[in-house]
Amino acid sequence: MITLPTTLRVMDATTSTVTLPTRGRLNLMRTALVGFGHRAEQDWDGVMRLAFTVDGTHEQSAGVEIRQRDDELDLTITSDADPAIVAGQVARVLSVHVDGAGFADLAGRDPVAAALVAAADGLRPPQFYSPYEAAAWSILSARRSAAQGRVLRQRLSEQLGTAYDLAGQTLHSFPAPSRLATLAQLRGLPEAAIPRLQAIAHAAPEGRLSAARLLAMDPEDARLDVQHLPGIGPFYSGLIVYRSLGQPDVLVLIEPRSRAALERLCGAAQPMTDAEFTARAEAWRPYRMWMTFLARAVGESVSAPAR
């Protein structure tokens, strides 16, 4: 369930302020700088800036400035969309839509969790803004580096998205589906990718990429469902489902880098079978997805705990 704002103040027709609780430890700086998907910030001035299309039809967009005060996040929202919906989406993106207080308790029960929680220093998994934007990123980043994908996304957002002035910086939201559907060409993007992006643009207003719809499914069923989109195979369907819906306890078996890191931290002498890995991961409930993310984000810098 999405956390409702603790306070909401409407400033004018397009500006609102909202306060969200972090519900457990969160280091916003670590989240902003971790680097994920199209995000690759290098500097921190105390503000995390987001610009995205809003859940629902994705025809509306929002620009959000986020500042942290201890265990609360202050959001300044610029949008004509419902600020409560925008705030709920931000909560999902920052993984504060669920109670994270128990994650530190997990460290007291499992040595691998203890090592990762310590290294994370308050980092929680950042999510893609929505399944719609995750699907589009899958097409833009396919068969190229993340840096190349970021260039294409930025180019597309500047061409068809909405510009927001956020704490002195200009960010462009990703294009709304109606705008994305008009895309005829994008410098650096192969022509064959254009119909795939247009298919995503048509799927979004039909509700096929609705976060609520996919959350109502079993995660593996959701993965199979989004594979009906052209250009979305098993790997990218996992990216869409695992990294845009904010489910903290989904167990990921198909991501080799994070799985290898977890197996090393568990002291496995050889790769675990799916059954062995699943059994070991029972100790990480109800945060198995968070463990997977942290293993990828900080696992290489963590030594295996003594057995």
WOTARA-V963593 format. One record per backbone hydrogen bond with DSSP energy under -0.5 kcal/mol. CO is the residue of the C=O (numbers start at 1). NH is the residue of the N-H. E is the energy in kcal/mol with one decimal. If there is no record, write none. Layout:
co=CO nh=NH e=E
co=CO nh=NH e=E
This chain:
co=7 nh=19 e=-1.9
co=9 nh=11 e=-0.6
co=9 nh=17 e=-2.8
co=14 nh=79 e=-2.6
co=15 nh=11 e=-2.4
co=15 nh=12 e=-1.8
co=16 nh=77 e=-3.2
co=17 nh=9 e=-2.9
co=18 nh=75 e=-3.7
co=19 nh=6 e=-2.6
co=19 nh=7 e=-1.0
co=20 nh=73 e=-3.2
co=23 nh=100 e=-2.5
co=26 nh=28 e=-0.7
co=27 nh=31 e=-2.0
co=28 nh=32 e=-2.6
co=29 nh=33 e=-2.1
co=30 nh=34 e=-1.0
co=36 nh=39 e=-2.4
co=39 nh=36 e=-1.0
co=47 nh=49 e=-0.5
co=48 nh=66 e=-2.2
co=50 nh=64 e=-3.0
co=52 nh=62 e=-2.4
co=54 nh=58 e=-1.0
co=55 nh=57 e=-0.5
co=60 nh=54 e=-2.8
co=62 nh=52 e=-2.1
co=63 nh=78 e=-3.0
co=64 nh=50 e=-2.5
co=65 nh=76 e=-2.4
co=66 nh=48 e=-2.4
co=67 nh=74 e=-3.4
co=69 nh=72 e=-1.5
co=71 nh=22 e=-2.2
co=72 nh=69 e=-3.0
co=73 nh=20 e=-2.6
co=73 nh=75 e=-0.6
co=74 nh=67 e=-2.1
co=75 nh=18 e=-2.3
co=75 nh=77 e=-0.6
co=76 nh=65 e=-2.2
co=77 nh=16 e=-2.1
co=77 nh=79 e=-0.6
co=78 nh=63 e=-2.2
co=82 nh=85 e=-0.6
co=82 nh=86 e=-2.1
co=83 nh=87 e=-2.8
co=84 nh=88 e=-2.1
co=85 nh=89 e=-2.0
co=86 nh=90 e=-2.4
co=87 nh=91 e=-2.4
co=88 nh=92 e=-1.7
co=89 nh=93 e=-2.4
co=90 nh=94 e=-2.3
co=91 nh=96 e=-2.6
co=91 nh=97 e=-1.0
co=92 nh=95 e=-1.0
co=93 nh=127 e=-2.4
co=98 nh=100 e=-0.7
co=100 nh=103 e=-1.6
co=100 nh=104 e=-0.5
co=101 nh=104 e=-0.7
co=101 nh=105 e=-0.6
co=102 nh=106 e=-1.6
co=103 nh=107 e=-0.9
co=104 nh=107 e=-0.6
co=104 nh=108 e=-0.6
co=105 nh=108 e=-1.1
co=106 nh=109 e=-1.4
co=106 nh=110 e=-1.3
co=110 nh=114 e=-2.3
co=111 nh=115 e=-2.0
co=112 nh=116 e=-2.1
co=113 nh=117 e=-3.0
co=114 nh=118 e=-2.0
co=115 nh=119 e=-1.8
co=116 nh=120 e=-2.3
co=117 nh=121 e=-1.3
co=117 nh=122 e=-0.5
co=120 nh=123 e=-1.0
co=122 nh=27 e=-2.8
co=130 nh=134 e=-2.4
co=131 nh=135 e=-2.6
co=132 nh=136 e=-1.9
co=133 nh=137 e=-2.4
co=134 nh=138 e=-1.9
co=135 nh=139 e=-1.3
co=136 nh=140 e=-2.4
co=137 nh=141 e=-2.6
co=138 nh=142 e=-0.6
co=141 nh=144 e=-1.7
co=145 nh=149 e=-2.3
co=146 nh=150 e=-2.5
co=147 nh=151 e=-1.7
co=148 nh=152 e=-1.9
co=149 nh=153 e=-2.6
co=150 nh=154 e=-2.7
co=151 nh=155 e=-2.4
co=152 nh=156 e=-2.6
co=153 nh=157 e=-2.8
co=154 nh=158 e=-2.5
co=155 nh=159 e=-1.5
co=156 nh=160 e=-2.4
co=157 nh=161 e=-2.5
co=162 nh=173 e=-2.9
co=164 nh=166 e=-0.8
co=164 nh=171 e=-2.6
co=165 nh=167 e=-0.6
co=166 nh=169 e=-1.5
co=169 nh=166 e=-3.7
co=169 nh=171 e=-0.6
co=171 nh=164 e=-3.0
co=176 nh=179 e=-0.9
co=176 nh=180 e=-2.9
co=177 nh=181 e=-2.3
co=179 nh=182 e=-1.3
co=180 nh=183 e=-1.7
co=186 nh=189 e=-2.7
co=188 nh=190 e=-0.5
co=190 nh=193 e=-1.7
co=190 nh=194 e=-0.5
co=191 nh=194 e=-1.2
co=191 nh=195 e=-0.6
co=192 nh=196 e=-0.5
co=193 nh=197 e=-2.0
co=194 nh=198 e=-2.4
co=195 nh=199 e=-2.0
co=196 nh=200 e=-1.6
co=197 nh=201 e=-2.2
co=198 nh=202 e=-1.8
co=199 nh=203 e=-1.9
co=200 nh=204 e=-1.9
co=201 nh=205 e=-0.8
co=202 nh=206 e=-0.7
co=203 nh=208 e=-1.7
co=203 nh=209 e=-0.5
co=204 nh=207 e=-1.8
co=207 nh=210 e=-1.4
co=210 nh=214 e=-2.3
co=211 nh=215 e=-2.5
co=212 nh=216 e=-1.2
co=214 nh=217 e=-1.2
co=218 nh=222 e=-2.5
co=219 nh=223 e=-2.1
co=220 nh=224 e=-2.0
co=221 nh=225 e=-2.1
co=222 nh=226 e=-2.3
co=223 nh=227 e=-1.0
co=225 nh=228 e=-1.6
co=226 nh=229 e=-1.7
co=229 nh=232 e=-1.8
co=231 nh=233 e=-0.7
co=233 nh=237 e=-2.3
co=234 nh=238 e=-1.5
co=235 nh=239 e=-1.8
co=236 nh=240 e=-2.3
co=237 nh=241 e=-2.3
co=238 nh=242 e=-3.2
co=239 nh=243 e=-1.8
co=241 nh=245 e=-0.7
co=243 nh=128 e=-3.3
co=246 nh=248 e=-0.8
co=247 nh=250 e=-0.8
co=248 nh=289 e=-1.8
co=248 nh=290 e=-1.3
co=250 nh=252 e=-0.6
co=251 nh=253 e=-0.6
co=254 nh=256 e=-0.9
co=255 nh=259 e=-2.0
co=256 nh=260 e=-2.5
co=257 nh=261 e=-1.8
co=258 nh=262 e=-2.3
co=259 nh=263 e=-2.6
co=260 nh=264 e=-2.2
co=261 nh=265 e=-2.2
co=262 nh=266 e=-1.9
co=263 nh=268 e=-2.5
co=264 nh=267 e=-1.4
co=273 nh=277 e=-2.8
co=274 nh=278 e=-2.6
co=275 nh=279 e=-2.1
co=276 nh=280 e=-2.3
co=277 nh=281 e=-2.2
co=278 nh=282 e=-0.6
co=279 nh=282 e=-1.0
co=280 nh=283 e=-1.3
co=281 nh=284 e=-2.0
co=282 nh=285 e=-1.3
co=284 nh=287 e=-2.7
co=287 nh=291 e=-2.2
co=288 nh=292 e=-1.9
co=289 nh=293 e=-2.4
co=290 nh=294 e=-2.7
co=291 nh=295 e=-2.3
co=292 nh=296 e=-1.5
co=293 nh=297 e=-2.7
co=294 nh=298 e=-3.1
co=294 nh=299 e=-0.9
co=295 nh=299 e=-0.7
co=298 nh=301 e=-1.5
co=299 nh=302 e=-1.5
